[in-house]
Amino acid sequence: MTAAAASVDREAARLTDLDSAIGDADHGSNLQRGFAAVVKTLETEPPQTPGAVLTTAGRQLISTVGGASGPLYGTLLRRTGKALGEAGSVTADELRTALRAGVDAVAQLGGAAPGDATMLDALNPAVEALATSFAAAAEAAVQGAEATVPLQARKGRASYLGERSIGHQDPGATSSALLFTALAQTADDGEGAK
Amino acid sequence: MLMNVPETVVADALRGMAAAHPELVVDVDNRVVVRRDAPVAGKVALVSGGGSGHEPLHGGYVGPGMLDAACPGEVFTSPVPDQMVRAAAAVDSGEGVLFVVKNYTGDVLNFQMAAELAEDEGVRVASVVVNDDVAVTDSLHTAGRRGTGATLFVEKIAGAAAEEGAPLDRVADLANRVVESSRSFGVALSACATPAKGGPMFDLPAGELELGVGIHGEPGRERRPMMTAREIADYAVDAVLADLNPRQPVLALVNGMGGTPLLELYGFGAEVHRVLGERGVPVARTLLGNYVTSLDMAGCSVTLCQADAEMLRLWDAPVQTAALRWGR
């Protein structure tokens, strides 16, 4: 989570720039506010299990981010955390299964399908590739985000642009790629699911 | 821009609102605006909210005859569920709460989560989603029609019904009827500047206008060289009437986006009346002013509501809020 927050912090301006082109220019600052609150909460009251880390972080995002990304990212983390259950440690396989549940919950909440130019276009391939490695998942998420460039947005505020949204990378898919990249870096450091 | 720093614009505005309106309880930290006499015994409560930057929406419509509470989000960003749950708890008298939600992905998702959380706490919640903007045509390929000017009609008419003591299901039905009877169309003459960005949010060259713009500066149907008020009124009213075929007198909202002087808006209102007359649509009531704004955007919108006798009576009912007051 600390790595995710640092990554969001670093890339906030780029996310906001992407959002400025097709949305309302606040994706970076909204996530920055949310992840700062997550880090603070986790430092003040450190949860005992990986699952609890994710559910606490998810609840905090829902409480602070606003917009569509608050409920969507909040749901992703909460549902993933709930699927992990009470276990004190988590294998890569267990994490992949739990993330699948989290991503499915996001798809259900947002009603988006693959190819709608949303965060799902990064999340879905990332979870698939997690079967190989964390690095492969991060790579798949980045590629998924880049693959939204030629797509027409069909959900969220970018959808109002219609064909004019073509040629722009989706900010939500981009932030999803950032999170998977942070996860991969952390996993490489031997920290596992945290 | 007249502000301290972008990070505090919403809190600063709420402090100012508290100073100017002692009849409201303004919780600056938790971002909830509540009418001072809430909860009102025996009355269904109305709660709305959305991104800031659309003032007087929604805090300006809190008071007897309209909303019981409002939750302002960050600029153009929906509020979070915690605010709505807090608001619902503060205003619920036991008769239930109606959430008035504008159809934007963020607002819909956050209010949906808030409804679940509030119900866990024992508050009965109904929700109405306002989607009146005809500029968004193909809802299969978009997030659907946006909620704009009709929000004010819903808050006023459903608010009056609640004030009269109508139960939650009746208030919600009425709110839905107002949504179904209302359509809007907006036009931008300039881009708005968000505090965080400090400059224009989108690129609209001088001498051009965006027809069908959303209240966050979302693009519309098309861009054209500058038109006269007469031409804009023809375009906007015809766009609304293409989707709404009133068989009775309408409520008309001639709305300014925040950066258009009243001198120009009155002139535009005259043209709206002219074209409605030419199309054979009688106007029962007209509200003209800056009611659903988009920061400093120059431009205007037209909202029409095909009003039946009950809606008209409730429209005329007393209201006492910061931005709308009559009949008392």
Interface residues (C-beta under 8 A of the other chain):
Chain A: T16 S20 D24 A25 D26 S29 N30 I62 S63 T64 V65 G66 G67 A68 S69 G70 P71 L72 L109 G110 Q152 R154 K155 G156 R157 S159 Y160 L161 G162 R164
Chain B: G73 E74 V75 F76 T77 S78 P79 V80 P81 D82 Y104 T105 G106 L109 N110 Q112 M113 V136 D138 H141 T142 A143 R146 T194 A196 K197 M201 G214 H216 G217 E218 P219
